[in-house]
Amino acid sequence: MCLRAAASIPRKLRDQLSWMRLDEMLRAIRNRIDSCQSKIRDEPDDVSGNANENDENPKIPWYFANGFLLFWGLLFFAAVLPFFNRLPTALTNEDVNKNEFIAELAYENLYTLSNIGTKLTGSKENEIIAVNFILNELNKIEENLQDDFFDMEIDLSQAAGVFPYATMLNVYQGVQNIAVKLAPKNSTSQTYLLVNSHFDSKPFTPSAGDAGFMIVTMLEVLRVIASTKQPIEHPIVFLFNGAEEGMMQASHGFATQHKWAPYCKAVINLDAAGSGGREILFQSGPNNPWLVDYYKKYAKHPFATTMAEEIFQAGIIPSDTDFRHFNLYGKIPGLDLAQCFNGYVYHTKYDLIDVIPRESLQNTGDNVLSLVRGLANATELSDKSAPVMGHAVFFDFLGLYFIHYSETTGIILNLAIAIATLILISVSIWRMAKVSNASVSHVACWFSVTLIVQVISFILGLLFPAVVAWFMDSLGQSLTYFSSPMLIIGLYVCPSLIGLSLPLVVYSSIHRNISTAYHIQLGLHSHAAILSLLVLFLTALGIRSTYVLVIPLIFYSLALAINLLTTLHDRGFAWMALLKAGQLIPFLCSSYSFYIFIVVLTPMGGRAGSAANRDVLIAVLTATGTILSFGFLLPLINIFRRPSFVIYSLLGVTVLAMILGCFTPIGFPYRSKTNGHRVAYLQVRNMFYEYDGTLSKDESGYLFSFQDRREERPLLGTNVNLTGLVSIKSKCETEMMCGMPLYDYRFTKSRLQSKWLPRSEPIVPPEIRGLELLNKTILNATNVRFEFNLTGPSHMSLFIQPYDNVKISNWSFIPSYLNMPPPYHIYLTYGIDNSPYNFFVEASSLHGDLGFPLFQMGVSAHFIGNEGDAQSVKFASSFPSYSILAQWPALYKRYVF
């Protein structure tokens, strides 16, 4: 298969890359070179003779060239990775009198909480066992409270409500919140700090990381503060919410209904998209940049980046947090922190305490305890003036130091650095002309040629990895790096380096009339000019992550300024020592920054759906990090003899990585327990009732919503019998919501990629009362009101679609949502209150005739946690060990009213 597809690739590549017209670009460069050479003929006779006087240093032997690149690669492994994974020493029970966060105590609580198992909203485990565990721990803390310093109040409440989210309306009832207010003794303060996390879970996961980790962190932070005599100025509300995984119902309930919510002026939200490692600050505000000031002051182990905030808010990461609802409905600004390492186990049965080191708890506990204490004494919480507008730019350097400044400061800094760099480049060109006894126009002409070459290098540096990603995907070999991340070096880093270096190496082989040293400097200046122009452009767009371009520019400009102020600029290659020394910090910073996203986003490719090629995203991110890390270093390979040897070496590594990814088990993405293949499917019984009540269709089967790009291919050749598996696209064209019990908005969004495996033996889901029509009332000649009662499991959905010339004019839910185009999806969840839903729907006939069908209503009931009948159990057992199943029976009934 790989060989057949490979044979067809050249034509495809020519078709896709024809827009580049590389032949025309090369011809333009050649013409530009001829133009520059014609200028030489107009120079005085001694110009060309002096042109190469600065080639004082002979070129270095070719076999050192790869060693130069290898040095920087080893620097990444020797410095970036250790600092990235560094964790503090975990404190034990013997340190309990130190008034610090004790990881061992938190770990003991996490052991108990995770052993409860799956804590799905509405289940006994979530609504009773987990709630009782948290309440018991809170009672223990209250018993050891420093009564002379604090008052403590525990409030267990239920909430019900409705709000729009993604493609649906989210309706909930009986979800539980455990709120604890720790206030200074006899405090009358009306400004509170909110600390939040959730204890519920997705189906089929013990949720040790998401978010049991944060729940026990909050318990330990509360214990330390409540049992010590260190005062706080503002009350702290610790919110343990019991319904986050179903689109954050409990936080919505707290923000809109709880008695303490109006007094909460800032929030520290704690969540997870992984398990273990360090927690990252990935959202702040909105506005109120003073919050980031406090993070800098109080976070003991900083780990944060504005890039994460902008990527998350762009929707690239398929997750969400309670932070959204506190901002949107509670108008509460704050800080959003989350675990992000080892996302492979996120929302799976392998999210166990075993993969969480105590040191990780200590890292997060130290940060949260210090932050809570700092913000609980913040004067800004009680400031009645208007909030400070504008966002912050923030990032850490290897976890050692945290840097932040306001958005306005960032704009000024970006513009100043970009303009200063362009000025220094101009001065350097003038200096080259003066030393070489050439005209400025002559050197500028060669700079313009180099700039064109560097633009091509920049484009190819981004394009080549993307082409490799597309090529591997076209072979059906996507996600080859999923379990073998080292393949990313060969698949994406090396092609980016090839693209970045190839045009310069080719250009360097062409005859020049300026010295080699100056030629290399012009190449570096060209890269700096491109970055400067990008900084100006991205700053104008308001992108705060532009700082990643500014950092290399700062150090390059400093080195260039020093070289210009001394004689180093014109002494052969003497300027290189300062340049290379100056690129140490930018290299570490750039590679560290982008490595974060490779670590976070790679596992997410296993749950991002099959529609998009996530390999291209990883390729472009890797390429961007490579360009920023090596952009001022790679042109230096031209100081070696035969720099093309570097390109051949990089090409060899790329080919080897592609072979390993395509033809060996190394490239198979999945491993049992550690890097599983997520398979989500429903055991479906579909029953269609017509207007007269007759049953027109009754079918059973398995509805698959594949979670990654490879879809069912990893299951072919295994014991799983997928004979008859078909797409449901045709059903989606004729039936409301494809005539399927689509579970949530993710199922809805990916329904065109879903597949159906029919089953001859009927699926028999648990018995429920389901939908009952209580009353039908004719309101007037064109309007009719239907009243319903719905009984079923804790997770259900309603789909409503009016027929032509009919509209839904009113209902029990949010009336304004009816302005959205049908069909309507209402997602229903209950917590501890499982009483029936009562609702009404009013339909309006545009014909004035109510004697014909007005609308369809589909009711889907999801029996999560039920393993299904014997045949379904046997089918589930046939999946390979690397498959991670999320499956349950679902009953769908379609009615016509």
C-alpha positions in Angstrom: 0.0 0.0 0.0 2.8 2.4 0.9 4.7 1.7 -2.3 1.6 2.2 -4.5 0.8 5.5 -2.9 4.4 6.6 -3.0 4.5 6.1 -6.7 1.6 8.6 -7.2 3.0 11.3 -4.9 5.3 13.2 -7.3 2.3 14.1 -9.5 0.3 15.1 -6.5 3.1 17.2 -5.1 3.6 18.9 -8.4 -0.1 19.8 -8.5 -0.2 21.1 -5.0 3.1 23.1 -5.2 2.6 24.5 -8.7 1.4 27.8 -7.2 4.9 28.3 -5.9 6.3 28.4 -9.5 9.8 27.6 -8.2 11.3 27.9 -11.6 10.1 31.5 -11.9 11.4 32.3 -8.4 14.8 30.9 -9.3 14.8 32.8 -12.5 13.9 36.0 -10.6 16.8 35.4 -8.3 19.1 34.8 -11.2 18.0 38.0 -12.8 18.5 39.8 -9.5 22.0 38.4 -9.3 22.7 39.6 -12.8 21.4 43.0 -11.9 23.7 43.1 -8.9 26.7 42.0 -11.0 26.0 44.7 -13.5 26.3 47.2 -10.7 29.7 45.8 -9.9 30.9 46.6 -13.4 30.0 50.2 -12.6 32.0 50.2 -9.4 35.7 51.4 -9.3 38.2 48.9 -10.4 39.4 48.0 -6.9 35.9 47.0 -5.6 35.8 43.5 -6.9 39.4 43.1 -5.9 38.7 44.1 -2.3 35.4 42.2 -2.2 36.9 39.1 -0.7 39.5 40.6 1.5 37.4 39.7 4.6 37.6 36.0 3.8 40.4 35.7 6.3 39.3 32.5 7.9 39.5 29.3 5.7 36.3 27.2 5.7 36.1 24.6 8.5 36.3 20.9 7.4 32.9 19.5 6.3 32.8 16.7 8.9 32.4 19.3 11.7 29.2 20.6 10.1 26.9 17.9 11.5 28.6 18.2 14.9 27.6 21.9 14.9 23.9 21.0 14.6 24.3 18.0 17.0 25.6 20.4 19.7 22.3 22.3 19.6 20.3 19.1 19.6 22.2 17.8 22.6 21.7 21.1 24.3 17.9 20.6 24.0 18.1 17.2 25.6 20.6 18.2 28.3 18.9 21.5 29.3 15.3 21.8 28.1 14.0 18.4 28.9 15.4 18.2 32.5 14.0 21.6 33.4 10.8 20.8 31.6 10.3 17.7 33.8 11.8 19.0 37.0 9.6 18.6 40.1 10.2 19.6 43.8 10.8 17.1 46.5 7.6 15.8 48.0 7.0 16.5 51.7 5.8 13.6 53.9 3.7 13.3 57.0 6.8 14.0 59.1 6.8 17.5 57.7 3.2 18.2 58.8 4.3 20.9 61.4 6.0 23.0 58.8 2.7 24.7 57.8 3.3 23.8 54.2 1.5 21.7 51.6 2.1 18.0 52.4 2.0 15.9 49.2 1.7 12.6 51.1 -1.5 13.7 52.8 -3.0 14.8 49.5 -1.8 11.5 47.9 -3.6 9.5 50.6 -6.9 11.4 49.9 -6.4 10.9 46.2 -6.0 7.1 46.7 -9.4 7.0 48.4 -11.2 9.3 46.0 -9.9 7.6 42.8 -10.8 4.1 44.3 -14.4 5.2 44.2 -14.2 4.6 40.5 -16.2 6.3 37.8 -18.0 9.3 39.2 -20.5 10.1 36.5 -23.0 12.9 37.2 -26.2 11.2 38.4 -24.5 8.1 39.7 -24.4 6.9 43.3 -20.6 7.1 43.2 -20.7 10.8 42.3 -23.8 12.0 44.1 -23.4 10.1 47.4 -20.1 8.4 47.9 -17.8 11.1 46.5 -19.9 13.9 48.2 -19.7 12.0 51.6 -16.0 11.6 51.2 -15.4 15.3 50.6 -17.8 16.3 53.5 -16.0 13.9 55.9 -12.6 15.5 55.0 -14.1 19.0 55.4 -15.4 18.0 58.8 -11.9 16.9 59.9 -10.5 20.2 58.8 -13.2 22.1 60.7 -12.3 20.1 63.8 -8.7 21.4 63.7 -9.7 25.0 62.7 -7.9 27.9 64.3 -11.0 29.3 65.9 -9.3 32.5 67.0 -8.4 33.3 63.4 -11.1 31.8 61.1 -14.8 31.1 60.7 -15.7 28.1 58.4 -19.0 27.4 56.8 -19.9 24.3 54.7 -22.7 24.5 52.2 -24.1 21.6 50.2 -26.5 22.8 47.5 -28.3 21.7 44.4 -28.7 23.6 41.2 -30.9 23.4 38.1 -30.7 25.6 35.0 -30.3 25.8 31.2 -27.7 27.5 28.9 -26.6 27.3 25.3 -23.3 25.5 24.6 -21.7 24.7 21.3 -24.5 23.1 19.1 -27.0 22.5 21.8 -28.9 23.6 24.9 -27.6 22.2 28.1 -30.4 21.5 30.6 -29.6 20.2 34.1 -31.2 19.6 37.4 -30.1 18.4 40.8 -26.3 18.8 40.2 -24.5 19.3 43.5 -22.0 21.8 44.7 -20.0 21.7 48.0 -18.9 25.2 48.9 -16.7 26.0 51.9 -16.2 29.6 53.0 -13.1 30.2 55.1 -13.3 33.8 56.5 -11.2 35.8 58.9 -12.8 35.8 62.3 -15.9 38.0 62.4 -15.1 39.3 58.9 -17.6 41.6 57.2 -15.7 41.6 53.9 -17.9 41.5 50.8 -15.1 40.5 48.5 -14.3 36.8 48.2 -11.7 34.7 46.5 -13.1 31.6 44.7 -11.1 28.4 44.3 -12.8 25.7 42.1 -12.4 22.2 40.8 -14.7 19.3 40.0 -15.0 15.8 41.4 -17.2 14.2 38.8 -15.7 12.2 35.9 -16.3 11.1 32.3 -17.7 7.6 31.8 -15.3 4.7 32.5 -12.5 6.5 34.3 -11.5 6.7 37.9 -10.4 10.3 37.2 -7.4 10.4 39.4 -5.9 13.2 37.3 -9.1 14.8 36.0 -9.7 16.2 38.5 -9.3 14.2 41.6 -5.7 15.5 41.7 -7.1 19.1 42.0 -9.8 18.2 44.5 -7.3 16.7 47.0 -5.0 19.7 46.3 -7.8 22.0 47.4 -8.5 19.9 50.5 -4.8 20.1 51.5 -4.6 23.8 50.8 -7.7 24.4 52.9 -6.3 22.3 55.7 -3.0 24.2 55.8 -4.6 27.6 55.8 -7.3 26.7 58.3 -4.9 25.1 60.8 -2.2 27.8 60.8 -2.2 31.3 62.3 -1.3 33.1 59.1 -4.1 35.7 58.6 -6.0 36.4 55.4 -7.9 39.6 54.6 -10.6 38.3 52.3 -12.8 35.2 52.7 -12.0 32.2 50.5 -14.7 30.1 48.9 -13.5 26.6 48.0 -16.0 25.1 45.5 -16.0 21.4 45.0 -18.4 21.0 42.1 -20.0 17.8 41.0 -20.9 18.4 37.4 -18.1 19.7 35.1 -17.8 17.0 32.5 -21.2 17.6 31.0 -20.3 21.0 29.8 -19.8 22.6 33.2 -23.3 22.6 34.6 -22.3 22.9 38.3 -20.2 26.0 37.8 -23.0 27.5 35.8 -25.3 26.8 38.7 -23.0 28.3 41.2 -22.2 31.4 39.2 -25.9 32.1 38.5 -27.6 30.9 41.7 -25.4 30.5 44.7 -25.6 32.9 47.6 -21.9 33.5 47.7 -21.3 33.9 44.0 -22.0 37.7 43.8 -19.2 38.4 46.3 -16.6 36.4 44.4 -14.2 38.8 42.7 -11.5 36.5 41.5 -11.2 32.8 40.8 -8.4 30.2 40.7 -9.8 27.4 38.6 -8.1 24.1 38.7 -8.6 21.3 36.1 -6.7 18.8 34.0 -6.1 17.6 30.5 -3.5 15.1 31.6 -2.1 13.4 34.6 1.1 14.1 36.5 3.9 16.6 35.7 3.5 20.4 36.3 0.3 22.4 36.0 0.3 25.2 33.5 -1.3 28.7 33.7 -3.0 28.8 30.3 -5.7 31.5 30.8 -5.9 34.7 32.8 -8.3 37.6 33.1 -10.2 38.6 31.1 -8.5 42.0 31.6 -7.3 42.6 35.2 -3.6 42.0 34.4 -2.9 42.4 38.1 -3.8 38.8 38.5 -0.7 37.8 36.5 1.4 40.1 38.8 0.3 37.9 41.7 1.1 34.7 39.8 4.7 36.0 39.3 5.0 37.0 42.9 3.6 33.9 44.5 4.0 30.9 42.2 6.9 29.0 43.5 7.3 26.9 40.3 6.1 29.0 37.4 4.9 27.3 34.3 2.8 29.6 32.0 2.6 31.0 28.5 0.3 33.4 26.6 0.6 31.1 23.6 -1.4 28.5 25.5 -4.1 31.0 26.2 -4.4 32.1 22.6 -4.3 28.5 21.2 -6.9 27.4 23.8 -9.2 30.2 23.1 -8.9 29.6 19.3 -10.5 26.2 19.8 -7.5 24.2 18.8 -7.6 22.2 22.0 -10.7 20.0 22.2 -11.5 20.8 25.9 -13.1 23.4 28.0 -13.1 24.4 31.7 -15.3 25.9 34.4 -13.3 29.1 33.9 -15.6 29.9 30.9 -18.8 30.0 33.0 -17.2 32.0 35.9 -16.1 34.6 33.3 -19.3 34.5 31.2 -22.0 34.2 33.8 -20.4 35.3 37.0 -18.2 38.1 35.5 -15.4 36.7 37.7 -11.9 37.1 36.3 -9.1 34.8 37.4 -6.4 32.3 36.6 -7.0 29.0 34.9 -4.5 26.3 35.7 -4.4 22.6 34.6 -2.4 19.5 34.5 -1.3 18.9 30.9 1.3 16.1 30.9 0.5 12.6 29.8 -2.8 13.4 28.1 -2.8 9.8 26.7 -4.7 8.7 29.9 -7.0 11.6 30.0 -10.7 10.5 30.2 -9.7 6.8 30.1 -9.7 3.9 32.5 -5.9 4.4 32.8 -6.3 7.7 34.6 -5.0 6.1 37.8 -3.1 7.2 40.8 -0.3 5.0 39.7 0.8 7.5 37.0 0.8 10.5 39.3 4.0 11.1 41.3 3.8 12.7 44.7 6.3 15.3 43.4 3.6 16.5 41.0 1.2 17.0 43.8 3.9 18.9 45.7 4.5 21.2 42.7 0.9 22.1 42.3 0.2 22.3 46.0 3.1 24.7 46.6 1.8 27.0 43.8 -1.9 26.9 44.7 -1.2 27.4 48.4 1.0 30.4 47.8 -1.4 31.9 45.2 -4.4 31.5 47.4 -2.7 33.2 50.3 -1.5 36.0 48.1 -4.8 36.6 46.4 -6.7 36.3 49.7 -4.7 39.4 50.8 -4.9 41.3 47.5 -6.1 44.9 47.9 -7.3 44.7 44.3 -10.1 42.4 45.3 -11.9 45.1 47.3 -11.0 47.9 44.8 -14.3 49.5 43.8 -12.9 51.3 40.8 -13.3 50.0 37.2 -11.2 47.0 36.4 -7.9 47.5 34.6 -8.5 46.8 31.0 -6.1 44.9 28.7 -4.5 41.5 28.7 -1.1 40.4 29.9 1.8 38.9 28.0 3.4 36.1 30.1 5.7 33.2 29.9 8.3 31.3 31.9 11.9 30.5 31.1 12.6 26.8 31.8 10.5 27.1 35.0 13.2 29.2 36.5 11.8 32.6 36.0 8.5 34.1 35.1 8.3 37.1 32.8 5.2 39.2 32.2 4.1 42.7 31.1 1.0 44.4 30.0 -0.4 44.1 26.5 0.4 47.8 25.9 3.9 47.4 27.0 4.1 44.4 24.7 3.0 46.5 21.7 5.6 49.2 22.5 8.3 46.5 23.0 7.5 44.7 19.8 7.5 47.8 17.7 10.7 49.1 19.3 12.6 45.9 18.8 11.4 45.4 15.2 12.3 49.0 14.1 15.6 48.9 16.0 16.5 45.6 14.2 15.8 47.1 10.8 17.9 50.2 11.6 20.8 48.1 12.8 20.6 46.0 9.6 20.7 49.2 7.6 23.8 50.4 9.5 25.4 47.0 9.0 24.8 47.3 5.2 26.3 50.8 5.2 29.3 49.5 7.2 29.9 46.6 4.7 29.9 49.0 1.8 32.3 51.3 3.5 34.8 48.6 4.5 34.5 46.9 1.1 34.9 50.1 -0.8 31.6 49.4 -2.5 28.5 51.5 -2.9 25.7 51.1 -0.5 23.4 50.3 -3.4 25.7 47.4 -4.4 25.6 45.8 -0.9 21.9 46.5 -0.7 21.3 44.8 -4.0 23.0 41.7 -2.7 20.9 42.0 0.5 17.7 42.1 -1.5 18.8 38.9 -3.3 19.6 37.2 0.0 16.3 38.4 1.4 14.4 36.7 -1.4 16.3 33.5 -0.8 15.6 33.7 2.9 11.9 34.2 2.3 11.9 31.0 0.2 13.8 29.3 3.0 11.2 30.4 5.6 8.4 29.1 3.4 10.1 25.8 2.7 10.9 25.4 6.4 7.2 25.5 7.1 6.1 23.7 4.0 8.3 20.6 4.0 7.1 19.2 7.3 3.5 19.9 6.3 4.1 18.0 3.1 5.6 15.1 5.0 2.5 15.1 7.3 0.2 15.2 4.3 2.2 12.4 2.6 2.1 10.1 5.6 -1.6 10.8 6.0 -2.2 9.9 2.4 -0.5 6.6 3.0 -2.9 6.0 5.9 0.1 6.4 8.3 -1.1 9.3 10.4 -0.1 9.6 14.1 3.0 7.5 13.6 4.7 9.6 16.3 1.8 9.1 18.8 3.7 6.4 20.8 7.2 7.2 19.4 7.6 11.0 19.8 11.3 10.8 18.8 10.0 10.3 15.2 8.9 13.9 15.2 12.6 14.8 14.9 12.9 12.9 11.6 9.5 13.6 10.3 9.2 17.3 11.0 12.3 18.8 12.5 14.7 17.6 9.9 12.5 18.5 6.9 12.1 22.0 8.4 15.9 22.3 8.7 16.3 21.1 5.1 13.8 23.7 3.9 15.5 26.4 6.0 19.0 25.6 4.7 18.6 24.4 1.2 18.0 27.7 -0.6 20.9 29.4 1.2 23.3 26.5 0.5 22.3 26.6 -3.2 22.7 30.4 -3.3 26.1 30.2 -1.6 27.4 28.0 -4.4 26.7 30.8 -6.9 29.6 33.2 -7.6 29.5 36.3 -5.3 31.3 39.6 -5.3 31.2 40.1 -1.6 33.1 38.2 1.1 31.8 34.9 2.6 31.6 36.5 6.0 29.5 39.4 4.8 27.4 37.0 2.7 26.5 35.0 5.8 25.8 38.1 7.7 23.4 39.2 5.0 21.6 35.9 5.3 21.3 36.4 9.0 20.1 40.0 8.5 17.5 38.7 6.0 16.1 36.3 8.6 16.0 39.2 11.2 14.2 41.4 8.7 11.6 38.7 8.0 11.0 38.3 11.8 10.8 42.1 12.2 8.2 42.4 9.5 6.2 39.5 11.0 6.4 41.1 14.4 5.0 44.4 13.0 2.2 42.4 11.2 1.2 40.2 14.1 1.3 43.1 16.6 -1.1 44.9 14.3 -3.4 41.9 14.5 -3.3 42.0 18.3 -1.6 38.6 18.8 0.2 38.7 22.1 2.2 35.5 21.4 4.3 37.6 19.1 6.8 37.6 21.9 8.2 34.3 20.7 9.5 36.2 17.6 10.7 39.1 19.6 13.0 37.1 21.9 15.4 35.9 19.1 15.3 39.4 17.6 16.4 41.0 20.9 19.5 38.8 21.3 20.4 39.1 17.6 20.1 42.8 17.7 22.2 43.1 20.8 24.9 40.9 19.3 24.8 43.0 16.1 24.9 46.3 18.0 28.0 45.1 19.9 29.7 43.9 16.7 29.0 47.2 15.1 30.3 49.2 18.0 33.6 47.2 17.8 35.7 46.0 15.0 34.3 42.5 15.2 31.7 43.2 12.5 34.4 43.6 9.9 37.1 41.1 11.0 36.2 38.0 9.0 34.2 35.6 11.1 35.0 37.2 14.5 31.4 38.4 14.9 30.2 34.7 15.0 31.3 34.0 18.6 29.1 36.7 20.0 26.3 35.7 17.7 26.4 32.0 18.8 26.7 33.0 22.5 23.8 35.3 22.1 21.6 32.6 20.6 21.9 30.3 23.6 18.9 31.8 25.5 16.7 32.3 22.4 17.4 28.6 21.4 16.4 27.4 24.9 13.4 29.6 25.1 12.0 28.8 21.7 12.6 25.1 21.8 11.1 25.0 25.4 8.0 27.0 24.4 7.1 24.9 21.4 8.0 21.6 23.1 5.2 22.4 25.6 2.7 22.3 22.7 4.1 19.1 21.2 3.7 17.4 24.6 0.2 18.7 25.1 -1.2 18.5 21.6 0.3 15.1 20.6 -2.0 13.1 22.9 -5.0 15.2 21.9 -4.6 13.9 18.3 -6.0 10.7 19.7 -9.3 12.3 20.6 -9.7 15.2 18.1 -11.9 13.3 15.7 -11.2 12.0 12.2 -12.2 15.0 10.1 -9.0 17.0 10.4 -5.4 15.9 9.8 -3.9 16.8 13.2 -0.5 15.7 11.9 -0.3 18.9 9.9 -0.9 20.9 13.1 1.9 19.1 14.8 4.1 19.5 11.8 3.6 23.3 11.5 4.1 23.8 15.2 7.3 21.8 15.1 8.4 23.7 12.1 7.7 27.1 13.7 9.7 26.1 16.8 12.5 24.8 14.6 12.7 28.0 12.5 12.7 30.2 15.7 15.3 27.9 17.4 17.7 27.5 14.4 16.9 30.5 12.3 20.0 32.4 13.4 22.2 29.3 13.6 21.5 27.3 10.5 23.1 29.9 8.0 26.3 29.3 9.8 26.7 25.8 8.2 28.0 27.8 5.2 31.3 28.4 7.1 32.0 24.7 6.6 33.2 23.0 3.4 30.5 21.1 1.6 27.5 22.4 3.6 25.4 20.2 1.4 26.6 17.3 3.4 24.4 18.6 6.3 21.3 18.5 4.0 22.1 15.0 2.8 22.4 13.9 6.5 19.1 15.6 7.4 17.4 14.0 4.4 18.7 10.6 5.4 17.2 11.0 8.9 13.9 12.0 7.4 13.8 9.0 5.0 14.7 6.7 7.9 12.0 8.2 10.1 9.4 7.7 7.3 10.5 4.1 6.8 10.3 3.4 10.5 6.9 5.1 10.6 5.5 3.3 7.6 7.0 -0.2 7.7 7.8 -1.0 11.3 5.9 -1.4 14.6 7.6 1.7 15.8 5.2 3.7 13.7 2.1 2.0 14.9 0.5 4.6 17.1 -1.1 2.5 19.9 0.2 0.7 22.9 -1.7 -1.1 25.6 -2.3 1.0 28.8 0.0 3.9 27.8 -1.1 5.1 24.3 -4.5 3.6 23.6 -6.8 3.7 20.6 -10.0 5.5 21.8 -13.1 3.8 20.4 -16.4 5.4 21.2 -19.6 3.6 20.1 -23.2 3.2 21.2 -25.3 0.0 21.3 -28.2 1.5 19.5 -31.9 0.6 19.3 -33.7 3.0 16.9 -37.5 3.0 16.9 -39.4 5.4 14.5 -43.1 6.1 15.3 -45.3 7.9 12.7 -48.0 10.5 13.1 -50.7 7.9 13.6 -48.6 6.1 16.3 -47.5 3.1 14.2 -43.9 1.8 14.4 -42.4 2.3 10.9 -38.8 1.3 11.6 -37.0 -0.7 14.3 -33.3 -1.3 13.9 -30.3 -2.2 16.0 -26.6 -1.8 15.6 -23.5 -0.1 16.8 -22.9 3.6 16.1 -19.2 4.5 16.0 -17.8 8.0 16.5 -14.1 7.4 15.9 -11.9 9.6 17.9 -8.8 9.9 15.7 -7.7 10.1 12.1 -7.2 6.4 11.6 -10.8 5.6 12.3 -11.5 1.9 12.1 -8.2 1.0 10.4 -6.4 -0.1 13.5 -9.1 -2.7 14.1 -8.9 -4.3 10.7 -7.2 -7.7 10.9 -8.1 -8.1 14.6 -10.8 -10.2 16.1 -13.3 -7.3 15.8 -15.9 -8.2 13.1 -16.7 -4.9 11.3 -18.3 -6.5 8.3 -21.1 -4.3 7.1 -19.7 -1.1 8.6 -21.0 1.9 6.6 -21.1 5.7 6.8 -24.2 7.4 8.1 -23.9 10.3 5.7 -26.9 9.1 3.7 -29.0 8.9 6.8 -28.0 12.4 7.8 -29.4 13.7 4.4 -32.8 12.2 5.0 -33.3 11.9 8.8 -33.4 14.4 11.6 -29.9 14.3 13.3 -29.2 11.3 11.1 -31.9 9.3 12.9 -29.4 8.4 15.6 -29.1 8.9 19.4 -26.2 11.4 19.1 -24.8 11.7 22.6 -23.5 15.2 22.9 -22.2 18.1 20.8 -19.1 16.2 19.9 -21.1 13.4 18.4 -23.2 16.0 16.7 -20.3 17.8 15.2 -18.7 14.6 13.9 -21.8 12.9 12.8 -20.9 13.0 9.1 -17.8 10.9 10.0 -19.7 8.5 12.2 -20.3 4.9 11.0 -23.0 2.3 11.5 -22.6 -1.4 12.0 -26.0 -3.1 11.7 -26.9 -6.0 14.0 -29.6 -8.6 13.2 -30.4 -9.4 16.8 -32.3 -6.6 18.5 -30.6 -4.6 21.2 -32.7 -4.6 24.4 -31.9 -1.6 26.5 -33.3 -1.2 30.1 -37.0 -0.4 30.4 -37.9 3.2 31.0 -41.2 5.2 30.8 -39.6 7.6 28.3 -41.7 10.4 26.7 -45.3 10.9 27.6 -47.6 13.4 26.0 -49.6 14.9 28.9 -51.7 17.4 27.1 -52.3 19.0 23.7 -54.0 22.4 23.7 -55.1 24.4 20.7 -54.2 28.0 21.6 -55.7 29.6 18.5 -56.2 28.9 14.8 -52.5 28.6 14.1 -50.9 27.7 17.4 -50.9 24.5 19.4 -49.2 23.7 22.7 -47.9 20.2 23.6 -47.0 19.3 27.2 -44.7 16.4 27.9 -43.3 14.4 30.7 -39.9 12.7 30.2 -38.4 10.0 32.5 -35.2 8.2 31.9 -31.5 7.8 32.9 -29.2 10.6 34.0 -28.2 11.5 30.4 -30.7 12.1 27.7 -31.2 14.2 24.6 -34.1 15.8 22.8 -34.0 16.5 19.0 -36.8 18.8 17.6 -37.3 19.7 14.0 -40.4 21.4 12.6 -41.7 20.5 9.2 -41.9 22.9 6.3 -44.2 25.9 6.9 -44.1 25.2 10.7 -42.0 26.9 13.3 -41.5 26.3 17.0 -42.8 29.5 18.5 -42.2 28.9 22.2 -41.0 26.2 24.6 -39.9 25.6 28.2 -36.3 26.3 27.5 -34.6 29.5 26.5 -37.0 31.1 24.0 -34.3 33.1 22.2 -32.6 29.9 21.2 -35.4 29.3 18.8 -33.7 32.0 16.6 -31.1 29.3 15.8 -31.7 27.1 12.8 -33.3 23.7 13.5 -33.0 20.9 14.3 -32.6 21.8 18.0 -30.6 19.6 20.3 -31.5 19.7 24.1 -29.0 17.9 26.2 -30.5 16.8 29.6 -28.6 15.8 32.7 -29.6 15.2 36.3 -27.6 14.8 39.4 -29.1 13.6 42.7 -32.6 14.8 41.6 -33.9 12.3 39.1 -37.5 13.5 39.0 -39.1 13.6 35.6 -38.6 16.5 33.2 -41.8 18.4 32.5 -41.7 20.7 29.5 -43.9 22.2 26.7 -43.4 23.0 23.0 -45.6 25.4 21.1 -45.8 25.0 17.3 -47.2 27.6 14.9 -48.5 26.6 11.4 -47.8 29.2 8.8 -50.7 27.7 6.7 -53.2 28.0 9.6 -53.9 24.3 9.4 -53.2 22.2 12.5 -54.5 18.9 11.2 -51.2 17.6 9.7 -47.8 16.7 11.2 -46.1 19.8 12.7 -42.8 18.6 14.0 -40.6 15.6 14.8 -39.2 14.9 18.2 -36.4 12.4 18.9 -35.7 11.2 22.4 -32.4 9.4 23.1 -31.7 7.8 26.5 -28.1 6.8 27.4 -27.6 4.0 29.9 -24.0 4.8 30.7 -22.3 2.2 32.9 -24.6 -0.6 31.6 -22.5 -3.1 29.7 -25.5 -4.2 27.5 -26.7 -7.6 26.5 -24.6 -10.8 26.1 -23.9 -10.1 22.4 -22.8 -6.6 23.1 -20.5 -7.9 25.9 -19.0 -10.4 23.5 -18.5 -7.8 20.8 -16.7 -5.5 23.3 -14.4 -8.3 24.4 -13.2 -8.8 20.8 -11.3 -5.5 20.7 -7.5 -5.6 21.0 -5.8 -4.7 24.2 -4.7 -1.3 22.9 -8.3 -0.3 22.4 -9.9 2.0 25.0 -13.7 1.6 24.8 -16.4 4.1 25.8 -19.6 2.3 24.9 -23.1 1.8 26.4 -26.7 1.0 25.3 -28.7 3.9 23.9 -32.4 3.9 23.0 -33.7 6.3 20.4 -37.4 6.9 19.7 -38.6 9.3 17.0 -42.1 10.7 17.3 -44.2 12.9 15.0 -46.6 15.4 16.5 
